[in-house]
Amino acid sequence: MNTTLQRWAIPLGILGLMTAITAMVNDPFSSADIQKQSIDIDGSSTVYPITKLMASEFNSSQGNKVQINLAISGTTDGFKKFCEGKTDISNASRPILKEEMKVCQKHGVKYIELPVAFDALTIVVNPKNDWAEDITIAELKKIWEPTAQGKITKWNQIRSNWPDKPLNLYGPNKDSGIYDYFIQAMEGESKSRKDYTSSEDDNMLLKGVSQDPNGLGYFGIAYYQANTAQLKALAVDSGKGATMPSPQAMDKNLYQPLSRPLFIYINYGSAQVKPKLKEFVEFYLAKAPKLVHQVGYIPLSEEAYHLDFVQFNQGEVGTVFNGETHLNLTLTEVLRKRATLF
């Protein structure tokens, strides 16, 4: 290198370094920072519409400065990823189970459990179905229990006055929290028949029933509320009269045992190092009372969201459900369980 080039090489190198540093300082959302601040969410397809709306509203208010990666893999697979430390938030349509708690413990993942809404599992048929208006819990058990596989295949096997037509079933797969809850609600079953069209994506089940005049399926009420022209909901009789799923029925605890709380689980460690994650969760809880109903679910009480906020900010980790699925939970009972944390 000649003398002139040597004379300029060092100053130019320093200038380049200073320029790079200045760019990093002036751009607080550099690609590395955006990656660090990105929020990874997976899990329940039932909770997905709520979290999707919250993410959209949050980014609108934040000027799209945070990358929110939102996926659907079902509650069970969502917890698997979450407990392995691969996601920051897990959408869940049931409480975390004991086996999943062990995986979290193995990987050192501490979690904050936050109920965010109430749901009603909705039994749906095709609008062309002109024979079924209601169904009992006993009849649902008869349809979905393991011994029904290959045997209960026609509508008139459920009620004799229903037609001799094929009974085509659509439902969540075994990785879904809806599956777990629904099967438990069918008088304590732990598994269902396998000869039905299954998916972890409720949109696929919705499409199936809406195109099949002989179809019957179940999923969260939000997917029915958004598609009432394509589906018909059946009133459910658990022994106290047939009741349609609705926010009013859920609020009065009339739609049991198919009403249940919905959750988000927050990775405690992630919340300590990702300011945007903390902001997003606080935004979620603040907006939930007004936004939850927009996707068809029933919001919790103001007291419940206040407890969520306090629990999150105090870093209260763990679950109040002892790793088990609880049936017939009411808003009051959820509050009572939450109170044990404080």
Backbone torsions as a table, in degrees:
resi	resn	phi	psi	omega
1	MET	NA	131.7	-178.6
2	ASN	-75.0	172.0	-174.0
3	THR	-62.6	-39.7	-178.7
4	THR	-64.1	-44.8	179.6
5	LEU	-64.7	-39.7	178.7
6	GLN	-63.1	-37.2	-178.1
7	ARG	-62.0	-35.3	-175.9
8	TRP	-95.6	-16.6	-173.7
9	ALA	-62.0	-47.8	-176.5
10	ILE	-66.5	-49.1	178.5
11	PRO	-58.8	-40.7	-179.9
12	LEU	-66.3	-37.6	178.5
13	GLY	-63.7	-43.8	178.4
14	ILE	-63.7	-41.3	179.2
15	LEU	-61.6	-41.2	179.1
16	GLY	-63.8	-41.5	179.7
17	LEU	-64.4	-43.8	179.7
18	MET	-63.9	-38.0	178.6
19	THR	-63.0	-42.7	179.8
20	ALA	-64.1	-42.5	179.7
21	ILE	-64.6	-43.7	179.4
22	THR	-60.7	-40.5	179.5
23	ALA	-62.6	-39.5	179.9
24	MET	-66.8	-39.5	-179.2
25	VAL	-69.1	-43.2	-177.5
26	ASN	-73.7	-20.5	179.8
27	ASP	-114.4	88.0	-176.6
28	PRO	-66.5	-12.1	-179.9
29	PHE	-114.8	54.2	173.8
30	SER	-64.5	166.3	-176.5
31	SER	-58.8	-38.2	179.6
32	ALA	-66.8	-40.5	-179.0
33	ASP	-68.6	-39.6	178.4
34	ILE	-61.4	-40.8	178.7
35	GLN	-63.2	-42.2	-179.7
36	LYS	-65.3	-36.2	-176.5
37	GLN	-90.1	-3.0	179.7
38	SER	-62.2	150.9	-177.7
39	ILE	-117.0	121.0	-178.3
40	ASP	-103.4	123.5	-175.9
41	ILE	-130.7	136.9	178.0
42	ASP	-149.1	174.3	175.1
43	GLY	125.2	-136.7	-169.1
44	SER	-60.6	133.7	173.4
45	SER	-73.5	-22.4	179.0
46	THR	-70.3	-44.1	-179.0
47	VAL	-79.0	-20.4	-177.2
48	TYR	-48.7	-47.4	-178.5
49	PRO	-60.1	-35.1	178.7
50	ILE	-67.0	-51.5	-176.6
51	THR	-66.1	-35.1	177.2
52	LYS	-62.0	-44.9	178.4
53	LEU	-63.7	-42.9	179.4
54	MET	-61.9	-41.8	-179.9
55	ALA	-63.8	-41.9	178.9
56	SER	-63.2	-45.4	179.7
57	GLU	-65.8	-39.5	-179.4
58	PHE	-64.3	-47.3	-178.8
59	ASN	-68.0	-29.9	175.5
60	SER	-64.7	-40.0	-178.8
61	SER	-78.2	-21.2	-176.9
62	GLN	-101.1	1.7	-179.9
63	GLY	70.7	31.0	177.7
64	ASN	54.8	43.3	-178.9
65	LYS	-98.1	0.6	178.6
66	VAL	-131.6	137.6	179.9
67	GLN	-90.8	117.7	178.4
68	ILE	-109.2	113.0	179.7
69	ASN	-95.4	108.4	-173.2
70	LEU	-116.2	121.1	-177.2
71	ALA	-129.7	167.6	177.7
72	ILE	-124.4	118.6	174.2
73	SER	-132.8	3.8	-176.3
74	GLY	93.0	155.4	-177.1
75	THR	-59.0	-45.1	-176.1
76	THR	-65.3	-51.0	178.2
77	ASP	-65.5	-33.8	177.4
78	GLY	-61.6	-43.5	177.5
79	PHE	-65.6	-35.2	179.0
80	LYS	-60.2	-48.6	179.4
81	LYS	-65.6	-42.2	-178.2
82	PHE	-62.1	-46.3	-176.9
83	CYS	-73.5	-14.5	173.0
84	GLU	-91.0	3.0	177.0
85	GLY	80.2	19.6	-175.7
86	LYS	-92.1	-14.1	179.3
87	THR	-132.4	160.7	179.6
88	ASP	-93.5	-32.4	-179.7
89	ILE	-133.4	138.4	174.8
90	SER	-118.3	116.6	172.4
91	ASN	-72.9	133.7	-174.9
92	ALA	-142.4	132.9	177.4
93	SER	-99.9	16.8	172.0
94	ARG	-158.6	164.5	175.7
95	PRO	-67.8	157.6	176.8
96	ILE	-63.7	140.8	-177.9
97	LEU	-95.4	164.4	-175.5
98	LYS	-57.9	-42.0	-179.5
99	GLU	-62.5	-38.7	179.4
100	GLU	-70.8	-35.5	176.9
101	MET	-61.2	-37.7	179.2
102	LYS	-65.5	-38.0	179.0
103	VAL	-66.4	-42.5	176.7
104	CYS	-59.4	-44.0	-179.6
105	GLN	-63.3	-41.0	179.9
106	LYS	-59.7	-38.6	-176.7
107	HIS	-96.0	6.1	177.2
108	GLY	69.0	27.7	-179.5
109	VAL	-94.6	113.9	173.3
110	LYS	-94.4	144.1	-173.6
111	TYR	-134.5	151.5	175.3
112	ILE	-112.4	123.0	-175.0
113	GLU	-95.5	118.2	-176.6
114	LEU	-126.2	108.5	171.7
115	PRO	-68.1	138.3	-175.0
116	VAL	-126.2	-14.0	-178.1
117	ALA	-168.5	171.6	171.8
118	PHE	-116.4	144.5	-177.4
119	ASP	-125.8	157.7	172.1
120	ALA	-123.4	117.8	174.6
121	LEU	-64.1	125.3	-170.8
122	THR	-111.7	128.2	177.9
123	ILE	-90.7	121.6	-174.3
124	VAL	-123.9	150.8	173.5
125	VAL	-133.1	174.2	177.5
126	ASN	-73.8	144.2	179.2
127	PRO	-57.9	-23.1	178.5
128	LYS	-76.9	-9.0	175.8
129	ASN	-72.2	109.3	-177.1
130	ASP	-108.9	15.6	-178.2
131	TRP	-114.7	-29.1	-176.9
132	ALA	-103.6	125.9	176.2
133	GLU	-119.0	-24.0	179.6
134	ASP	-148.7	168.5	-179.9
135	ILE	-154.6	148.0	-179.0
136	THR	-96.9	161.7	176.0
137	ILE	-61.0	-38.7	178.8
138	ALA	-62.7	-38.2	179.1
139	GLU	-70.1	-37.3	176.3
140	LEU	-64.0	-39.8	176.4
141	LYS	-61.8	-43.9	-179.6
142	LYS	-60.3	-36.8	-179.4
143	ILE	-72.5	-44.6	-166.9
144	TRP	-100.5	-11.2	-177.6
145	GLU	-65.6	154.0	-175.9
146	PRO	-55.6	-35.2	-178.1
147	THR	-70.5	-9.9	179.0
148	ALA	-80.4	-13.8	-175.6
149	GLN	-58.3	124.5	179.1
150	GLY	74.3	-2.0	-176.7
151	LYS	-115.3	-49.3	178.5
152	ILE	-90.1	94.5	-171.6
153	THR	-126.5	0.6	-179.7
154	LYS	-133.3	153.4	-177.9
155	TRP	-63.4	-37.1	-177.1
156	ASN	-73.2	-5.6	173.3
157	GLN	-81.5	-13.0	177.3
158	ILE	-90.8	-50.8	172.5
159	ARG	-133.9	134.5	-174.5
160	SER	-63.6	-26.7	179.9
161	ASN	-87.6	0.4	172.7
162	TRP	-85.0	156.5	-170.1
163	PRO	-72.4	160.6	176.5
164	ASP	-82.3	71.2	-179.0
165	LYS	-127.0	155.8	-180.0
166	PRO	-60.6	141.6	174.8
167	LEU	-103.1	104.2	-177.3
168	ASN	-102.4	121.6	-171.4
169	LEU	-105.0	143.5	178.4
170	TYR	-133.7	130.7	-179.0
171	GLY	-163.0	167.0	178.6
172	PRO	-63.7	156.1	175.5
173	ASN	-85.7	179.4	-172.5
174	LYS	-67.9	-11.6	178.2
175	ASP	-87.1	-1.0	-177.2
176	SER	-91.8	140.1	174.4
177	GLY	-66.9	-29.4	176.4
178	ILE	-63.0	-43.7	177.7
179	TYR	-56.0	-51.5	-178.5
180	ASP	-56.7	-48.4	-175.8
181	TYR	-68.2	-46.4	-177.1
182	PHE	-60.5	-46.1	-178.4
183	ILE	-66.3	-37.7	175.2
184	GLN	-63.3	-37.7	-179.2
185	ALA	-67.7	-24.2	177.9
186	MET	-79.4	63.1	176.0
187	GLU	57.6	40.6	170.8
188	GLY	83.5	16.1	177.2
189	GLU	-66.4	149.4	178.3
190	SER	-107.5	-12.2	177.4
191	LYS	-153.0	163.9	-178.2
192	SER	-119.2	177.1	172.0
193	ARG	-61.0	159.9	-176.6
194	LYS	-110.6	-9.3	-175.5
195	ASP	-88.8	64.7	176.5
196	TYR	-146.1	163.2	177.3
197	THR	-77.2	117.4	-174.7
198	SER	-119.4	153.8	176.5
199	SER	-164.0	151.4	172.8
200	GLU	-84.6	-8.5	-179.5
201	ASP	-101.0	111.5	-178.2
202	ASP	-61.5	-26.3	178.5
203	ASN	-63.9	-34.0	177.7
204	MET	-68.5	-38.5	178.4
205	LEU	-67.9	-41.9	177.5
206	LEU	-57.6	-47.8	-179.5
207	LYS	-61.1	-40.8	-179.0
208	GLY	-62.0	-50.1	-178.6
209	VAL	-67.0	-38.8	-177.4
210	SER	-66.0	-20.0	-179.4
211	GLN	-105.7	1.3	-175.2
212	ASP	-123.6	106.4	-179.7
213	PRO	-58.6	-21.3	-179.0
214	ASN	-105.3	12.8	-175.2
215	GLY	-83.4	153.7	172.5
216	LEU	-144.8	133.3	-179.9
217	GLY	-149.7	-178.7	177.3
218	TYR	-149.6	146.1	175.1
219	PHE	-168.2	-174.9	-177.4
220	GLY	-67.1	152.7	-174.2
221	ILE	-62.6	-27.3	-177.7
222	ALA	-60.8	-37.7	-178.6
223	TYR	-71.2	-31.0	173.9
224	TYR	-72.3	-46.2	-177.6
225	GLN	-58.1	-32.8	-178.6
226	ALA	-84.3	-5.8	-174.8
227	ASN	-140.6	41.2	-176.5
228	THR	-63.7	-24.1	179.2
229	ALA	-75.5	-20.3	-177.2
230	GLN	-102.8	-9.0	-174.5
231	LEU	-137.2	159.9	171.8
232	LYS	-126.3	126.0	179.2
233	ALA	-87.9	144.4	176.2
234	LEU	-100.3	138.9	171.9
235	ALA	-68.9	144.3	-177.5
236	VAL	-113.2	131.1	-179.8
237	ASP	-111.3	112.5	178.3
238	SER	-100.8	14.3	179.1
239	GLY	116.9	-5.9	-178.3
240	LYS	-121.7	21.2	-178.9
241	GLY	102.9	149.5	-177.9
242	ALA	-71.0	131.1	-177.3
243	THR	-130.0	131.7	176.7
244	MET	-78.7	146.0	175.1
245	PRO	-70.8	131.1	179.2
246	SER	-164.0	156.1	175.5
247	PRO	-56.9	-35.2	-179.3
248	GLN	-66.3	-44.5	179.8
249	ALA	-65.5	-38.8	179.2
250	MET	-67.0	-40.3	-179.0
251	ASP	-63.7	-31.8	-179.1
252	LYS	-96.9	8.8	178.6
253	ASN	59.9	34.8	-178.9
254	LEU	-94.4	-12.9	-175.7
255	TYR	-109.9	68.5	179.5
256	GLN	-114.4	149.4	8.5
257	PRO	-94.3	21.6	-172.4
258	LEU	-97.0	15.3	171.4
259	SER	-102.2	142.5	-179.5
260	ARG	-158.2	157.0	176.7
261	PRO	-77.7	153.1	175.0
262	LEU	-113.6	152.8	-170.9
263	PHE	-134.6	157.9	157.7
264	ILE	-122.4	140.7	176.3
265	TYR	-112.4	129.9	-176.3
266	ILE	-107.3	131.2	174.0
267	ASN	-70.2	112.8	-175.6
268	TYR	-59.8	-42.3	-179.2
269	GLY	-63.8	-42.4	179.1
270	SER	-61.7	-39.8	-178.2
271	ALA	-65.0	-22.3	-179.7
272	GLN	-80.6	-24.3	-175.0
273	VAL	-114.3	-5.5	179.7
274	LYS	-119.7	94.7	-180.0
275	PRO	-56.4	-36.2	-179.2
276	LYS	-67.7	-31.5	176.0
277	LEU	-65.4	-45.4	177.6
278	LYS	-59.7	-44.2	178.9
279	GLU	-62.0	-41.2	-178.0
280	PHE	-64.7	-44.5	-179.4
281	VAL	-63.9	-42.9	178.9
282	GLU	-64.5	-38.2	176.1
283	PHE	-63.1	-44.6	179.8
284	TYR	-55.3	-50.5	-176.4
285	LEU	-68.9	-34.9	-179.8
286	ALA	-70.8	-35.9	-176.2
287	LYS	-90.9	-17.1	-175.6
288	ALA	-54.0	-43.8	-178.6
289	PRO	-56.7	-30.3	-178.1
290	LYS	-97.6	-26.8	-172.8
291	LEU	-98.0	-26.2	-176.5
292	VAL	-56.9	-42.8	-177.4
293	HIS	-66.5	-22.1	-178.9
294	GLN	-65.5	-23.5	178.0
295	VAL	-105.0	12.8	170.9
296	GLY	97.8	1.9	179.3
297	TYR	-100.9	170.8	179.1
298	ILE	-100.6	126.5	178.7
299	PRO	-66.7	157.5	172.1
300	LEU	-76.8	177.2	178.2
301	SER	-76.9	164.4	176.6
302	GLU	-59.4	-37.3	179.0
303	GLU	-62.0	-40.7	-179.0
304	ALA	-65.0	-42.9	179.0
305	TYR	-68.6	-33.0	176.1
306	HIS	-64.2	-42.3	177.3
307	LEU	-62.5	-39.9	176.0
308	ASP	-56.2	-49.0	-176.8
309	PHE	-61.7	-45.8	179.7
310	VAL	-63.8	-45.3	-179.0
311	GLN	-60.9	-44.0	-179.3
312	PHE	-63.8	-46.3	-176.3
313	ASN	-74.5	-23.3	175.2
314	GLN	-88.7	-6.0	178.1
315	GLY	68.5	35.0	179.0
316	GLU	-76.1	108.2	-175.7
317	VAL	-97.4	161.1	177.0
318	GLY	109.9	-173.8	-178.2
319	THR	-127.9	148.9	177.4
320	VAL	-99.8	7.2	-175.0
321	PHE	-107.5	6.8	173.3
322	ASN	57.7	27.0	176.6
323	GLY	71.8	24.5	-176.9
324	GLU	-129.2	154.9	173.0
325	THR	-81.7	128.4	-179.3
326	HIS	-111.0	126.1	179.1
327	LEU	-93.8	157.8	173.4
328	ASN	60.5	27.6	177.7
329	LEU	-71.4	134.5	175.4
330	THR	-104.5	169.2	176.8
331	LEU	-58.7	-40.4	-179.6
332	THR	-63.4	-41.3	-179.2
333	GLU	-68.3	-36.9	176.9
334	VAL	-62.8	-42.6	178.2
335	LEU	-62.8	-41.2	-179.5
336	ARG	-61.9	-41.9	177.9
337	LYS	-66.1	-40.7	-179.4
338	ARG	-63.9	-33.6	-176.9
339	ALA	-62.6	-20.8	-179.2
340	THR	-69.3	-14.9	179.8
341	LEU	-79.1	-18.3	-170.7
342	PHE	-118.6	NA	NA
